[in-house]
Amino acid sequence: MLAKIVTFSPEIFLILALPLIGLISRYRSSKTAKTFYSVSKIMLLLSMLATVIFYNRSPFPMLMQNNTYTTLYKIFIELLAFGTFFLSCKWFLNKNRSSAMYYTLGLGIILSLNVMISTVHFGILVGGYFVASLLQYFMLKLGAEDYEYEEGGSRYFAFMFLFSGIMLMSALWFHAQTGSWNYEVVAKYYAKHAWNVKDIMAFSGIFLPLLFMMGVAPLHFCKIELSGLSILPVCMLNNLLPLVGGYAVLLCLLTDVFTSMQAVYLPFLQIVAIISLLWGAISAIKEENLRRMFGYCGVYSLGFIILGILPFSNNGITSSFVYLVSYLLTMWGVYTVFFAFKSNGEYLSSISDISGVFAQKPYVSVLLTVFIVSIAGSPPMLIFLGKLQVIDNMMINHAYGEVVVAMIALLLLLNAFFKMIRTMFFEPRSKIFDRADRGIYFCLFVNMVFFLIGILNPALFIERFELLLEPIMR
Amino acid sequence: MLNTFSILSLIIAIPFLGMLFTLFAKEAGDNGTRNVFSVAVFAVIANIVMILRIFMLMEVYKPGLQLVETYNWMQNPNIDIVFGVDVLSLMLLLAIHIAFIIGFIGVRNNLEHQKSLMVWSLMFLSMITGFFVAADIFSFYIFFEAMLLPLFMLLGMFGDVKRQEYINRFLLYNMLGAVIFFVATVLLFNYQHGMLELQQLNNMKLNSRLEYFIWAAIFISLLSRIPVWPFHYWIASVNSSIRNPMIFLISMILPLTGIYGFVRFLPKTLPSILGNYILILQIIGVVTMLFIALIGLINKDRQYKIFSYITVYYIMYMLGILTRNEVILLNIAFSFFSYLIIVASMEVFSHYIAKEQNQQGVLDDGLLCAYPKLSIIYSFMTLSAVGLPLSSLFLNNFLILSDLLAVNIKMGIIMLLSLVIVSSALLKELFRLRDAEKCALTASGQNDISRGIFSFMLFICFVLLMSFIKPLWFVIGA
């Protein structure tokens, strides 16, 4: 029993953090955002440590199984959360607002995503998905004031509820067919039995909610809409963490559980990827809101990531993961820059707000340009590595049509990026920008270090990723 | 890393480090601007010294790439970054670096965004250096695309009111070219099942469908950089609008990357499939040449005359490269060396003349009479440009032209005619500037170029003269 508890410690640390924050919020007299950040930071670090130590131990093997694959994603989520919490602390201090709820919900989301990644049980997957989505909804409500926001939030809630329901029904269907909730049993059952239309619908019921969670087109609407309306810490957390969690679960299900169904979902994934590429690129061109514009860039990048996985060869999985990691690291940098774009204490969100920012903040502007050029996949920036691997994989699979679409989408997206660069560098300054916190520069420095290591010696990362992704490799 | 001492990587790194130093240098006040300028000049001079050292290390007349450096960049896909140089790439690099120093002279008193100008210029220099030492298709592509960002920034920051228009054109043509080149690169990489060095392209065997696509992609992407119809549009609009000599210079170096791409990509024996492409290119090339030369003759703008001269010569070099004659290639390398230096000098001093004219509010007819030192340098450069025996342009262009006439007499004649027209446009401009009868109308000439710049330019004239006597005079034992 003790052994099980100890093995379960990554989750226990996260759970413990929740009442701890509640108690501090209730009883401690001097409490600031820094206090809650410190608690979250310590618990996150302990959880990360425990995740690494028990990387291949599972407290309840029938419900959750840990291996290098799950550990990689969990650590990745926690590292991103760590960085996000640090920057968010600056935001809450600046705004002089209580951050207890933000950190509580943030840790709850991390916990649910971790459970979703580790689980091998459809029931727990549905539960984890529902809790993660619900917590995301509550988080979106933080700082929500205007009518537009309320409307967007309600829409998200409705869709979140709908997709959770669909997922639950699908899980029940698989249970009715196989008599088990376990991934392995379901996989074995469908390896022996032919698929029918109802099975395909049930499969879609698992598949679509995950795509919704990741924000893949055409299911991206809520995510993009709320990106522009939510406060910066929420926007950052909701755009980065669920993407990793959703991707990890999706990839695991497609490669390990629904392997026999490739003929059905491959064309579907191709279509979804192409829609994401084009939709993301075209929508980004006309977008005037900074966060929404980068949200569309995310949709475009997801198109690349999904194209990379197909058709589930080892090369494809690695290339897709490299793209994902490069994208997340770059986006973390982009959001960090957003924390530096502040005028009269207000965080700027419109592209026109940052016109001529280069004149006052040259280093931050140059770094944002580096990130933008990286998202555009221009060499030798970080995402170029991902783009190169994905395109190479597509060429190996003779997917020339997809390559052409990806390149057209890239050319379209470049317009959006160059519009932004023009605004930052070539237009006259419209605002006096506030001095950025030193911590933001520190984050940007750390980001650039990773960036440079990734560019100069990509093999250092890629080889290790391949080893860690081994459990789902063939 | 296979090599312990990587001199080719070093010449890419030096301007890049210079860029970083410049980026973090303080710009406030006159001293700060001077400081930024000095760091940039120092970085370029340091690289010139390194390039001269490379000349000493290599056997200049040995065919193929030398001092090859290989770095394993990625395992999956297995990509090696390979650097190597031959006499052509090194001559071009040396000329570009000298042109940069001359360009810096033109902007030494610039006070607006001096730091940005130096930072992006050095970044461009680093990228273009990488491009000329690239010896595999991936590093070639990486530097081919990476040099666009600094130029884009320079055009945007220093452009005039019409910059929006030409920036869009610049992006459209160049990004399209870069994307097509990327697809061709990955396709070639896959077809060859691994790493592809540029030298191996000669032995490459492709199936006919793929060959059509690959060559079309490579031609389009390289041509997107060269001022040949219909790709000339962006370069023409940029060059007729930009009034900063350094940026004009950088945007004029960009077509060189397209020309150089043809040198590296075209196999020694041209595949039959390329026959059609080359014929079309030759026709388009000579027609563009003639038109641009005529426009240059008619146009009153001195900068446009220089642009038309540059364009005509670029197309001539391109057509020379398409002959795939080794001797011609060597002549082009020697000719390019003088050509780039002459063009840089002409642009910088033409800008100086325009500035003086504006400041003093006089006509520029006979203006040079009042500026004796400037007059000597400008006249020398113009006379060298038109092909008098003052630089390596004279003999080497003679050889290139004679070979082109032998290949196709009609094409050669049109080309010769175009050269005569652009030369006469430049000479006419020089005579106008030196018109003794109108000399009295101009200013006193008290702002003639300083003694230091004059001495430096005399040294450059000496370098050009020596290149006429012996192109590789600076290499001991060559």
Interface residues (C-beta under 8 A of the other chain):
Chain A: N315 T318 V366 T369 V373 S378 P379 P380 F384 L385 L388 Q389 I391 D392 M395 I396 V403 M407 L410 L411 L414 F418 I421 R422 F425 F426 P458 A459 I462 E463 E466
Chain B: L23 N72 W73 M74 Q75 N76 P77 Y141 I142 E145 A146 L149 F152 M153 G156 M157 G159 R163 Q164 I167 L171 M175 L176 V179 I180 F182 V183 V186 L187 F189 N190
